[in-house]
Amino acid sequence: MLSVPPLQVIPIYEDDEFGDGMLPYLIDALQSVNARVPYRSVIDPEATDDQIKEELYKLMTMQPRVFVVHMVPSLAARLFMMANEIGMMSEGYAWILTDVTTNVLDSMDSSVLNSMEGALGVKTYVPNSLELDGFKIRWKRKFLIENPIPKEPQLDVFGLWAHDAARALAMAVEKTGETEFKYKNNPINESNNNLTDLQTLGVSENGEKIRDVLLKTRFKGLTGDYRIVKGELQSENFEIVNVNGNGGKRVGFWNPEKGLTKNLSQSGTKPVIWPGDTATVPRGWVWPVAGKRLKIGFPAKEGYSEFVRVKKNGTGAEGYCTDVFDAVMAMLPYAVPYDYVPFAFPNGSSAGSYDDLIMQVYKGIYDGAVGDITIVANRSNYVDFTLPFTESGVSMVVPTQGYSKNKAWIFLKPLTLDLWITSFCFFVFMGFVVWILEHRINEEFRGPPSHQIGTSLWFSFCTMVFAQRESLVSNLARFVVVIWFFVVFILTQSYTASLTSLLTVQQLQPTITDVNELLKNQPWVGYQDGSFVFELLKSVGIKNLRPYDTPEQLDEMFKSGSSNGGIDAAFDEIPYVKLFLFKFPDKYIMAEPNYKTDGFGFAFPIGSPLVGDVSRAVLNVTESEKMNRIQKTWFGGQCNSVSSGSKVTSSRLNLGSFWGLFLIAGSAAIIALLVYGFIFFHKEQHTLRHTANEGSNNSFRHKIRALLKTYDERDLTSHTFKKSNLVHGDKTIRAMDGSSISASPRSNYPPSPSNYSVHDTSFEFYSESGNASPMNHQALEMVVSTSMEASLGNGEEITEIHVNKN
């Protein structure tokens, strides 16, 4: 993965206490802003010009081009004269001066300033004031009187600090009230005239008192606000100057709170002229012409040699990955020499896994790694990756169903198990609903219990092919069935389309469509030996894993299957999978899931300045026609086989696609049942009252039993049971009370379970004693039927019995 490489800075300092004392603080400050210090250049204060040149030539062979110079002005002047002479003050270099040199730029010779042109320096900012201007005039006049020199003297910040320090000391002495200085040892006397030698001075008896007052002293001095914090004089602002032939041009300010600013109140900086008289900001590094050749490691393996392999002559590397790398390096704006080194033992066998190769780069044995190396998170902890140059991801490859041996149950595959179960339950439910709505008024849904159950289920399941022959009488049942027809139509059409696809395009359907099947059944699964895919599959939960090395070995393992020492599925990175599919078309297919990775990338040590430039070059190559030519070279005419490929997901219909239809059908059925129930209870409420008035057992169970008994009877008020009272060949029997009973002979109509209808509930017949007694309609039917059959003759059969009261 692409990361911004840290800036590399080389400090150049003199080899004494002055230089060494500042270096630890400088390195800490650089590291805090993600800058690295790969080398430290030490210059002896007494070094000759040749020795300085030798060190500068050494720096020219290194990649970093940013230098921080910390040395006394005289040595710095010699350094820059030599650097300019050998061409190190040209375009691409960046030089930074510390304040010890920048503060005295105005007093340097013009030839030195010309050699330093383009460098940046940091100096203490001294604000202008009338007091400062007046002091400079007085100091310059007095200095020229005492030291007559042809060149006009310049008062630098060190002289101003000395003035402010002397003033602060005088103010501290005045505040303490001390008029005489006494020393504990080695007191100053007339014989000791060397007052600048600190070792000859004694320890003042009142020194601690003066020090405490001095630390608290605050005043407006020549250099600005004078204050001491933790024993050091504080400077609030610093100037950033760009060195030119006239000294230094201010380009901005810096302070700890605001950072870089154009002035004390405005952010940004003024334009900078860099070495080489250019406004282009230096890159900070270059590939040195005299630098070493990079050692680029690549994996040595047997399988998938199209990606990378050792050349036939035994030296160097060739393959898809190395061709891409060569094209990328050729697009860099500078030349980078490199050699391919195989990561292998002397006998040619692989020296380890891809992770081992990455660790070789991390340890510095290789300067980079090229090949089919996947960008993964744990590897990025040890190296920096460029942008990927291949498609990313890990996918599953399985045999197609056309290549599978198991096709006997293919008709079950269009629907998932939950949809099969839901559909079956709804067919049964709809049969039950239709039976409830039709039982009292439709003779086709009456009869023995087994006949009723069979008819209901037969009617419901026949709706799958719209072949039901039973007619419906109830409008509620018709309403429910019309909606159910719509659901069945959608379901059957979807099933037909899915099954047709499975049967006619089997070669595009995988034998395993979901990783959940692997987790449930735990068949043997293949992975490429040495790949990170092994750990990925383990983390997913796949236990039975078998490695393979070549596409041919993978094909043989698929042929054998799990039961014969082979595999049923394999996982690999998408470039490998597509190459395998290109070699074995129509037999295998890529299927879900697709685990996200970042593809193949080139690896370099962490912080390598090459990463950014190589990544930009990768983008240019992958978007150009050059990439297609490389693909054609290594993967045949169908170059898209490595950048595109067939991938299918599960095509089975699931409950989620139809739950809305089932919800509509179920809601319609429940509403119809509620409406029917309300009508039934309202119509038969007299049955509940009659049951409550007659029987002594008035329990809830008794009422329910009475209702169920009533429900099981025919609804004689329905229009399906209302027949005409007059039919051909009526035979009439008249009762004692004047009622008439008529019977109609059966003609050419087929027999029906309902052969008669009685429109009165009871009749009165006289017994032998002459008293009238009631006779219910069942007894009446038996008597009349027996009498009428005897009187009709000619083989006629009674079809209707009507009772008419005069």
C-alpha positions in Angstrom: 0.0 0.0 0.0 1.2 3.5 -0.9 2.7 5.6 2.0 4.4 9.0 2.0 8.1 8.3 2.4 9.7 10.3 5.2 12.1 13.1 4.3 15.8 12.1 4.6 18.1 14.8 6.0 21.9 14.7 6.4 23.3 17.0 9.1 26.8 18.4 8.4 28.5 19.7 11.6 32.0 20.3 12.9 33.7 17.8 15.0 33.9 19.6 18.4 31.9 20.4 21.4 30.0 23.1 19.6 28.8 20.7 16.8 28.2 17.6 19.0 26.3 19.5 21.6 23.5 20.6 19.2 23.2 17.3 17.2 21.0 15.2 19.6 18.4 18.1 19.7 18.5 18.5 16.0 17.9 14.8 15.3 15.0 14.7 17.8 13.4 17.7 16.1 13.8 16.1 12.7 12.3 12.8 13.8 9.3 14.6 15.4 8.3 15.8 11.9 8.8 12.3 10.3 12.3 13.1 8.9 15.0 10.5 8.9 18.7 10.9 9.4 20.4 8.1 7.3 23.9 9.6 7.7 25.9 12.2 9.7 28.6 14.2 8.0 31.4 15.3 10.5 33.9 18.0 9.4 37.1 18.5 11.4 37.6 22.2 12.2 41.2 21.9 11.0 40.2 20.0 7.8 41.9 20.9 4.5 40.0 21.8 1.4 40.8 18.4 -0.1 39.4 16.7 3.0 36.2 18.7 2.8 35.9 17.9 -0.9 36.3 14.2 -0.2 33.4 14.3 2.3 31.3 16.2 -0.2 31.9 13.7 -2.9 30.8 11.0 -0.6 27.6 12.8 0.0 27.0 13.0 -3.8 26.9 9.3 -4.0 23.9 9.1 -1.5 20.3 9.6 -2.2 19.4 12.4 0.2 19.7 15.9 -1.1 18.7 17.9 2.0 21.6 19.1 4.2 21.5 21.0 7.5 24.8 22.8 8.2 25.8 23.7 11.8 29.3 25.0 12.1 31.1 28.3 12.8 30.9 30.8 9.9 34.5 30.5 8.8 34.2 26.7 8.3 30.8 27.1 6.7 32.2 29.5 4.2 34.9 27.0 3.2 32.3 24.2 2.9 30.0 26.1 0.6 32.9 27.3 -1.6 33.9 23.6 -2.1 30.3 22.5 -2.6 29.7 25.1 -5.3 33.0 24.1 -7.0 32.0 20.5 -7.4 28.4 21.2 -8.4 26.4 20.6 -5.2 24.8 24.0 -5.3 22.8 23.1 -8.4 19.2 22.2 -9.0 17.8 19.4 -6.9 19.8 20.3 -3.7 18.5 21.9 -0.6 20.8 23.5 2.0 19.7 24.8 5.4 21.8 27.0 7.7 21.6 27.2 11.5 21.5 30.7 13.1 25.2 30.6 14.0 26.0 31.2 10.3 22.8 33.0 9.2 23.2 35.7 11.9 26.5 36.9 10.3 25.5 36.7 6.6 25.7 40.5 6.4 29.4 40.5 7.3 30.4 37.7 4.9 32.3 38.3 1.7 30.4 38.5 -1.6 32.2 35.5 -3.1 31.1 33.4 -0.2 27.5 34.6 -0.5 27.5 33.8 -4.2 28.6 30.2 -3.4 25.8 29.9 -0.8 23.1 31.4 -3.1 19.8 29.4 -2.8 20.3 28.2 0.7 17.8 28.8 3.4 18.8 30.1 6.8 17.3 30.7 10.3 18.2 33.7 12.3 16.9 35.5 15.4 14.4 38.2 14.6 15.4 41.6 15.9 12.5 44.1 15.6 13.4 47.6 14.4 13.2 50.5 16.9 14.6 54.0 17.3 16.6 52.8 20.3 18.3 50.1 18.1 19.1 52.6 15.3 20.6 55.1 17.7 22.7 52.4 19.4 24.0 51.1 16.1 25.1 54.7 15.0 26.9 55.3 18.3 28.5 51.9 18.3 29.7 52.2 14.7 31.2 55.7 15.4 33.1 54.5 18.4 34.3 51.3 16.7 35.7 53.1 13.8 37.5 55.6 16.1 39.1 52.7 18.0 39.6 50.3 15.0 40.1 52.2 11.7 39.3 49.7 8.9 38.4 50.3 5.3 35.2 48.2 5.4 32.1 49.4 7.3 31.6 47.2 10.4 28.3 45.4 11.0 26.8 44.8 14.4 25.2 41.3 14.5 22.8 39.8 16.9 25.5 38.4 19.2 26.7 42.0 19.9 23.1 43.0 20.7 22.7 40.1 23.0 25.9 41.1 24.8 24.6 44.6 25.3 21.2 43.3 26.7 23.0 40.8 28.9 25.2 43.5 30.4 22.2 45.7 31.0 20.3 42.9 32.6 23.3 42.2 34.9 23.5 45.8 35.9 19.8 45.9 36.7 20.1 42.8 38.8 23.1 44.2 40.8 21.2 47.4 41.4 18.2 45.5 42.7 20.3 43.5 45.1 22.0 46.6 46.5 25.4 45.1 46.3 28.3 47.6 46.0 31.2 45.2 46.5 31.9 41.8 45.0 33.7 39.3 47.3 35.1 36.0 46.2 35.4 32.8 48.2 38.7 31.7 46.6 41.1 33.0 44.0 40.0 36.6 44.3 40.7 39.1 41.6 43.8 41.1 42.4 46.0 43.5 40.6 48.4 40.7 39.5 45.5 38.9 37.7 44.8 40.9 34.5 43.2 38.1 32.5 39.6 38.9 33.3 38.2 36.9 30.3 39.6 33.6 31.6 36.7 32.2 33.6 38.9 29.6 35.2 40.9 32.3 36.9 37.9 33.9 38.5 36.7 32.9 41.9 33.2 32.2 43.2 31.3 35.3 44.2 29.8 35.2 47.7 26.8 37.2 46.5 26.5 35.4 43.1 23.4 33.3 44.0 21.5 36.3 45.1 22.3 38.2 41.9 21.4 35.0 39.8 18.0 34.8 41.4 17.3 38.4 40.6 18.6 38.1 37.1 16.3 35.2 36.3 13.3 37.4 37.2 14.5 40.4 35.3 12.2 41.6 32.4 12.8 44.6 30.1 12.6 45.8 26.5 16.1 45.4 25.1 17.7 46.0 21.8 16.7 42.5 20.6 13.1 42.7 21.9 11.6 41.4 25.1 14.4 40.2 27.4 13.5 37.2 29.6 15.3 34.1 30.7 13.4 30.8 31.0 15.1 27.7 32.4 18.4 29.4 32.2 18.1 30.3 28.5 17.4 33.6 26.7 14.1 33.3 24.9 13.4 34.4 21.3 9.8 34.6 20.3 10.3 34.9 16.5 12.8 33.7 14.0 13.4 34.9 10.4 13.6 32.6 7.5 16.0 34.1 4.9 16.9 33.0 1.4 20.6 33.6 0.8 21.6 35.6 -2.3 24.6 37.7 -3.4 23.6 40.6 -1.2 23.2 38.6 2.0 19.8 37.2 2.8 16.3 38.0 1.7 13.5 37.5 4.2 10.9 35.0 3.0 9.0 34.4 6.2 8.9 34.0 9.9 8.6 31.1 12.3 7.4 30.9 15.9 6.4 27.9 18.1 2.7 28.9 18.1 2.0 29.9 14.4 4.7 28.0 12.6 5.7 29.4 9.2 4.2 32.8 8.3 4.8 35.3 5.5 4.9 38.0 8.1 4.1 38.2 11.8 0.3 38.1 11.1 -0.1 36.4 7.7 0.3 32.7 6.9 2.4 31.3 4.1 5.8 32.3 2.8 7.3 34.4 0.0 8.7 32.6 -3.1 12.0 30.9 -2.5 14.8 30.7 -5.1 16.5 27.3 -4.6 20.1 26.3 -5.6 20.4 26.3 -9.4 18.4 29.6 -9.6 15.0 27.7 -9.8 11.7 28.2 -8.0 11.0 24.4 -8.3 11.0 22.8 -4.8 13.6 20.1 -4.7 12.4 16.5 -4.4 14.8 16.0 -1.5 16.5 13.0 -3.0 17.8 11.7 -6.3 19.2 8.5 -7.6 22.9 9.1 -7.6 24.7 8.3 -10.9 27.5 6.6 -9.0 25.1 4.8 -6.7 25.0 1.0 -6.2 22.8 -1.2 -8.3 19.6 -2.3 -6.5 19.2 -6.0 -5.7 15.6 -6.8 -6.5 14.5 -10.2 -5.1 11.8 -12.3 -6.7 10.2 -15.6 -5.7 11.4 -18.8 -7.2 8.6 -21.4 -7.6 7.3 -24.1 -9.9 3.6 -23.2 -10.4 2.1 -20.2 -12.2 5.5 -19.4 -13.8 3.8 -16.9 -16.2 3.9 -14.4 -13.4 7.6 -14.6 -12.6 10.4 -17.2 -13.1 14.1 -17.6 -13.6 15.3 -17.2 -17.2 16.2 -20.3 -19.1 19.9 -19.2 -19.0 19.8 -19.3 -15.2 20.4 -15.6 -14.7 17.8 -12.8 -14.3 14.1 -13.0 -14.2 11.2 -13.0 -16.7 7.4 -13.0 -16.5 4.4 -10.8 -16.4 5.4 -9.1 -13.1 9.0 -8.4 -14.1 7.8 -7.0 -17.5 5.5 -4.6 -15.7 8.3 -3.6 -13.3 10.7 -2.9 -16.2 8.1 -0.8 -17.9 7.5 1.1 -14.7 11.1 1.8 -13.9 11.6 3.0 -17.5 9.0 5.7 -16.9 10.9 7.2 -14.0 12.4 10.6 -14.6 15.8 9.3 -13.6 17.8 6.1 -14.2 17.8 3.4 -11.5 20.1 0.5 -12.1 19.0 -2.8 -10.7 19.5 -6.6 -10.9 17.0 -9.4 -10.3 18.1 -11.9 -7.7 16.1 -15.1 -7.1 15.0 -15.9 -3.6 16.2 -19.5 -3.8 18.8 -21.9 -2.6 21.9 -22.8 -4.7 20.0 -25.8 -6.1 17.3 -23.5 -7.5 14.5 -24.5 -5.0 12.5 -21.8 -3.2 14.2 -20.4 -0.1 10.9 -19.7 1.7 7.5 -18.2 1.5 6.4 -14.8 0.3 6.5 -13.6 3.9 10.1 -14.7 4.1 10.9 -12.8 1.0 9.4 -9.7 2.5 11.5 -10.1 5.6 14.6 -10.2 3.4 13.7 -6.7 2.2 13.0 -5.6 5.7 16.5 -6.8 6.9 18.2 -5.0 4.0 19.4 -8.1 2.1 17.3 -7.0 -0.9 16.6 -3.5 -1.9 13.1 -4.4 -3.2 10.9 -7.4 -4.1 9.1 -8.0 -7.4 6.6 -10.8 -8.3 3.2 -12.0 -7.5 3.4 -10.5 -4.0 0.0 -9.6 -2.5 -0.4 -6.4 -0.5 -1.7 -7.4 2.9 -1.8 -5.6 6.2 0.8 -7.6 8.2 3.4 -7.3 5.4 3.0 -3.5 5.3 4.4 -3.4 8.8 7.8 -4.4 7.4 7.9 -2.9 3.9 6.3 -0.1 1.9 4.2 -1.3 -1.1 3.6 0.6 -4.3 0.1 0.9 -5.8 -1.2 -2.5 -7.0 -0.8 -3.4 -10.7 -3.3 -6.3 -10.8 -6.9 -6.8 -9.9 -7.4 -7.4 -6.2 -9.2 -10.0 -4.1 -9.3 -13.7 -3.2 -12.1 -15.8 -4.8 -13.4 -19.3 -4.8 -13.2 -21.6 -7.9 -15.3 -24.7 -8.2 -16.3 -27.1 -11.0 -19.3 -26.2 -13.1 -22.5 -28.2 -12.8 -22.0 -29.3 -16.4 -18.8 -30.9 -15.2 -20.4 -32.3 -12.1 -21.6 -35.9 -11.8 -24.6 -35.2 -9.5 -27.6 -34.0 -11.5 -30.4 -36.3 -10.1 -31.8 -33.7 -7.8 -31.2 -30.6 -9.9 -35.0 -29.9 -10.0 -34.8 -29.0 -6.3 -32.0 -26.4 -6.8 -34.1 -23.4 -8.1 -35.7 -22.9 -4.7 -34.0 -22.7 -1.3 -35.1 -24.9 1.5 -36.9 -22.1 3.4 -38.9 -21.3 0.2 -39.8 -24.9 -0.4 -41.1 -25.3 3.2 -43.0 -22.0 3.1 -44.6 -22.8 -0.3 -45.8 -26.3 1.0 -47.2 -24.8 4.2 -49.2 -22.2 2.2 -50.6 -24.8 -0.2 -51.9 -26.7 2.8 -53.2 -23.5 4.5 -55.0 -22.4 1.3 -56.7 -25.8 1.0 -57.9 -25.5 4.6 -59.2 -22.0 4.1 -61.2 -23.0 1.0 -62.6 -26.0 2.9 -63.8 -23.7 5.7 -65.5 -21.3 3.3 -67.1 -24.0 1.1 -68.0 -26.9 3.5 -71.6 -25.9 4.4 -72.7 -24.8 0.9 -70.7 -26.9 -1.6 -71.5 -30.6 -1.9 -68.0 -31.2 -3.4 -66.4 -30.4 -0.1 -68.7 -32.6 1.9 -68.7 -36.3 2.7 -66.5 -38.5 4.9 -63.5 -36.8 6.6 -61.0 -38.6 4.4 -62.9 -37.4 1.3 -63.0 -33.8 2.6 -59.2 -33.8 3.4 -58.3 -35.3 0.0 -60.6 -32.9 -1.9 -59.1 -29.8 -0.1 -55.5 -30.8 -0.6 -56.2 -31.9 -4.2 -57.9 -28.6 -5.0 -55.0 -26.6 -3.4 -52.1 -28.4 -5.1 -53.9 -28.5 -8.4 -53.7 -24.7 -8.4 -50.0 -25.1 -9.2 -51.0 -26.1 -12.8 -54.4 -24.5 -12.7 -56.1 -27.9 -13.2 -58.6 -27.9 -10.3 -62.1 -29.2 -11.4 -64.0 -28.4 -8.2 -66.2 -25.3 -8.6 -66.4 -22.7 -5.8 -69.7 -21.3 -4.6 -68.6 -18.8 -1.9 -67.5 -15.4 -3.0 -65.1 -15.2 -0.1 -63.4 -18.4 -1.4 -63.3 -17.0 -4.9 -61.6 -13.9 -3.5 -59.0 -15.9 -1.7 -58.3 -18.2 -4.6 -57.9 -15.4 -7.1 -55.2 -13.9 -5.0 -53.6 -17.3 -4.5 -53.6 -17.9 -8.2 -51.6 -14.7 -8.7 -49.0 -15.9 -6.1 -48.8 -19.3 -7.6 -48.4 -17.9 -11.1 -45.4 -15.7 -10.0 -43.9 -18.6 -8.1 -44.2 -21.2 -10.8 -43.0 -18.8 -13.5 -39.9 -17.9 -11.4 -39.3 -21.6 -10.7 -39.6 -22.4 -14.4 -37.2 -19.7 -15.4 -34.6 -20.7 -12.8 -34.8 -24.4 -13.7 -34.6 -23.6 -17.4 -31.4 -21.6 -16.7 -29.9 -24.4 -14.7 -30.7 -27.0 -17.4 -29.7 -25.0 -20.4 -26.7 -23.1 -19.0 -25.4 -25.6 -16.6 -21.8 -24.9 -17.5 -22.1 -21.4 -16.0 -23.4 -22.7 -12.6 -21.1 -23.6 -9.8 -21.5 -26.8 -7.9 -20.9 -24.8 -4.7 -22.4 -21.3 -4.6 -21.8 -20.2 -1.0 -19.1 -20.5 1.6 -21.7 -21.5 4.1 -21.9 -24.9 2.3 -18.2 -25.4 2.9 -18.5 -24.4 6.5 -21.5 -26.8 7.0 -20.2 -29.8 5.1 -16.4 -29.2 5.6 -15.2 -30.8 2.3 -11.6 -30.6 1.3 -10.6 -27.2 0.0 -7.4 -26.3 -1.9 -5.0 -23.4 -1.6 -1.8 -22.5 -3.3 1.2 -23.6 -1.2 3.0 -20.8 0.5 0.2 -18.3 0.1 -1.3 -16.2 2.8 -4.7 -17.7 1.7 -4.0 -20.6 4.1 -4.3 -18.3 7.1 -7.3 -16.6 5.6 -9.2 -19.8 5.2 -8.4 -20.9 8.7 -9.7 -17.7 10.1 -13.0 -18.2 8.2 -13.5 -21.6 9.7 -12.5 -24.0 6.9 -10.6 -26.9 8.5 -9.9 -29.4 5.7 -7.2 -27.8 3.5 -4.9 -29.3 0.9 -2.1 -27.4 -0.9 -1.3 -27.4 -4.6 1.5 -25.9 -6.6 0.5 -25.8 -10.3 -2.7 -25.3 -12.3 -2.3 -28.8 -13.6 -2.2 -30.2 -10.1 -5.2 -28.2 -9.1 -7.1 -29.7 -12.1 -6.2 -33.3 -11.0 -7.3 -32.6 -7.5 -10.7 -31.4 -8.7 -11.1 -34.5 -10.8 -10.5 -36.7 -7.8 -12.9 -34.9 -5.5 -12.9 -34.9 -1.7 -13.7 -38.6 -1.3 -10.7 -39.7 -3.4 -7.9 -37.5 -2.0 -8.8 -34.4 -4.0 -10.9 -31.2 -3.3 -14.3 -29.8 -4.0 -13.3 -26.2 -4.0 -10.2 -24.0 -4.1 -9.4 -20.4 -3.0 -6.8 -18.3 -4.6 -6.1 -14.7 -5.6 -8.1 -13.5 -8.6 -5.1 -13.3 -11.1 -4.3 -16.9 -10.4 -7.9 -18.0 -10.6 -8.4 -16.3 -14.0 -5.2 -17.8 -15.4 -6.5 -21.2 -14.2 -9.9 -20.6 -15.9 -8.1 -19.6 -19.1 -6.2 -22.9 -19.1 -9.2 -25.0 -18.3 -12.3 -23.3 -19.8 -15.8 -24.6 -19.4 -14.9 -26.9 -16.6 -14.5 -24.5 -13.7 -15.9 -21.2 -12.6 -15.2 -18.4 -10.2 -17.9 -18.0 -7.5 -18.6 -16.1 -4.3 -17.3 -15.2 -1.8 -14.7 -12.6 -2.9 -12.4 -11.6 0.0 -10.9 -8.1 -0.5 -7.2 -7.7 -0.9 -5.1 -5.0 -2.6 -3.7 -7.1 -5.4 0.0 -7.5 -6.4 2.5 -4.7 -5.6 6.2 -4.0 -5.6 7.9 -3.9 -2.2 10.6 -1.6 -1.0 12.1 -0.8 2.4 10.1 1.4 4.7 10.8 5.0 3.9 12.2 4.3 0.5 11.9 7.5 -1.7 11.3 5.3 -4.7 7.8 4.3 -3.5 6.0 7.5 -4.5 7.6 7.8 -7.9 7.1 4.1 -8.7 3.5 4.2 -7.7 2.8 7.1 -10.0 4.6 5.2 -12.8 2.4 2.1 -12.1 -0.7 4.2 -12.7 0.7 5.4 -16.0 1.6 1.9 -17.2 -1.6 0.2 -16.1 -3.7 2.9 -18.0 -1.6 2.6 -21.2 -1.6 0.2 -24.1 1.7 -1.1 -22.9 -0.2 -3.1 -20.2 -2.3 -4.9 -22.8 0.8 -5.9 -24.8 2.4 -7.4 -21.7 -0.8 -9.3 -20.9 -0.9 -10.7 -24.5 2.7 -11.8 -24.2 2.2 -13.9 -21.1 -1.5 -14.9 -21.2 -2.2 -15.4 -24.9 -4.5 -13.5 -27.3 -7.3 -13.3 -24.7 -5.5 -10.8 -22.7 -8.6 -9.9 -20.8 -8.5 -13.3 -19.1 -6.3 -11.8 -16.5 -8.2 -8.6 -16.0 -11.8 -10.0 -16.4 -13.5 -13.2 -16.0 -16.8 -15.0 -15.4 -18.0 -14.9 -11.8 -21.4 -16.1 -10.6 -23.3 -15.8 -7.4 -26.0 -18.0 -6.0 -29.0 -18.1 -8.6 -31.4 -19.9 -6.3 -34.7 -18.3 -5.4 -35.1 -17.6 -1.7 -37.9 -16.6 0.6 -36.7 -13.0 0.7 -37.8 -12.5 -2.9 -41.4 -13.7 -2.3 -42.3 -12.9 1.3 -44.4 -9.9 0.1 -46.5 -12.2 -2.0 -47.0 -14.7 0.8 -47.9 -11.8 3.1 -50.6 -10.6 0.7 -52.1 -14.1 0.2 -52.0 -14.8 3.9 -53.6 -11.5 4.8 -56.4 -12.1 2.3 -57.1 -15.6 3.6 -57.2 -14.4 7.2 -59.6 -11.5 6.4 -61.9 -13.9 4.5 -62.0 -16.2 7.5 -62.8 -13.3 9.9 -65.6 -12.1 7.6 -67.0 -15.7 7.3 -66.8 -16.2 11.0 -68.7 -13.0 11.7 -71.5 -14.0 9.3 -71.7 -17.5 10.6 -72.0 -16.5 14.3 -74.5 -13.8 13.4 -76.6 -16.3 11.4 -76.5 -19.1 14.0 -76.9 -17.1 17.1 -80.3 -18.8 17.7 -78.5 -22.1 18.0 -76.5 -20.8 21.0 -79.7 -19.5 22.6 -81.6 -22.7 21.9 -78.7 -24.7 23.4 -78.7 -22.5 26.5 -82.5 -22.8 27.0 -82.8 -26.6 26.5 -79.9 -28.3 28.1 -78.9 -28.4 31.7 -75.2 -28.4 30.6 -74.6 -24.8 29.7 -70.8 -24.9 29.6 -68.6 -23.2 27.1 -67.5 -26.6 25.7 -71.2 -27.6 25.2 -71.7 -24.4 23.2 -68.7 -25.0 21.0 -69.8 -28.5 20.4 -73.2 -27.3 19.3 -71.7 -24.7 17.0 -69.4 -27.3 15.4 -72.3 -29.6 14.9 -74.3 -26.8 13.3 -71.3 -25.9 11.1 -71.0 -29.5 9.9 -74.6 -29.5 8.6 -75.7 -28.1 5.3 -76.7 -24.5 5.0 -80.1 -25.1 3.6 -80.7 -21.4 3.2 -77.9 -21.3 0.6 -79.0 -20.9 -3.0 -77.2 -24.1 -3.9 -79.9 -26.1 -2.0 -83.0 -24.2 -3.1 -84.8 -26.3 -5.8 -88.1 -25.9 -7.5 -91.0 -27.6 -5.7 -92.6 -28.8 -9.1 -90.9 -31.5 -11.1 -92.1 -34.0 -13.6 -94.0 -37.1 -12.4 -94.7 -35.8 -8.8 -96.2 -38.4 -6.4 -97.9 -36.8 -3.3 -98.8 -38.2 0.1 -101.1 -36.1 2.2 -100.7 -36.1 6.0 -103.6 -36.2 8.5 -103.3 -32.4 9.1 -103.8 -31.7 5.4 -100.1 -31.4 4.5 -99.0 -33.0 1.3 -95.8 -34.8 0.6 -94.6 -35.1 -3.0 -91.9 -37.2 -4.5 -90.3 -36.7 -7.9 -89.1 -39.7 -9.9 -85.4 -39.6 -11.1 -85.0 -39.1 -14.7 -81.7 -38.9 -16.7 -79.8 -36.9 -14.1 -77.0 -38.6 -12.2 -77.4 -39.4 -8.6 -76.4 -36.8 -6.1 -75.6 -37.1 -2.4 -78.6 -34.8 -1.8 -81.7 -36.7 -3.2 -84.3 -34.8 -1.3 -85.2 -31.6 0.5 -87.6 -31.1 3.4 -88.9 -27.6 4.0 -90.7 -28.3 7.4 -89.0 -29.4 10.5 -91.9 -31.7 11.9 -95.3 -33.2 11.1 -98.1 -34.6 13.2 -99.5 -38.1 12.7 -102.3 -39.8 14.6 -101.4 -42.7 16.8 -103.6 -45.7 17.5 -105.1 -43.8 20.5 -106.1 -41.0 18.3 -103.7 -38.4 19.8 -101.6 -36.3 17.6 -97.8 -36.7 18.0 -95.0 -34.8 16.4 -92.6 -36.5 14.0 -89.3 -34.9 13.0 -88.2 -34.7 9.4 -85.8 -37.6 9.6 -88.6 -40.0 10.6 -90.9 -38.5 8.1 -88.3 -39.0 5.3 -88.0 -42.6 6.2 -91.8 -43.3 6.2 -92.4 -41.3 3.1 -89.4 -42.8 1.3 -90.6 -46.4 2.0 -94.2 -45.7 1.0 -93.2 -43.8 -2.2 -90.8 -46.5 -3.5 -93.6 -49.1 -3.2 -96.1 -46.9 -5.0 -94.0 -45.6 -7.8 -93.2 -48.9 -9.5 -91.5 -49.2 -13.0 -88.1 -49.0 -11.5 -88.3 -45.2 -10.8 -86.3 -43.7 -8.0 -87.3 -40.9 -5.6 -85.3 -37.8 -6.2 -87.2 -35.1 -4.2 -89.6 -35.1 -1.3 -91.6 -31.9 -0.7 -93.9 -31.3 2.2 -96.6 -28.7 1.6 -99.0 -27.6 4.3 -102.5 -26.6 3.4 
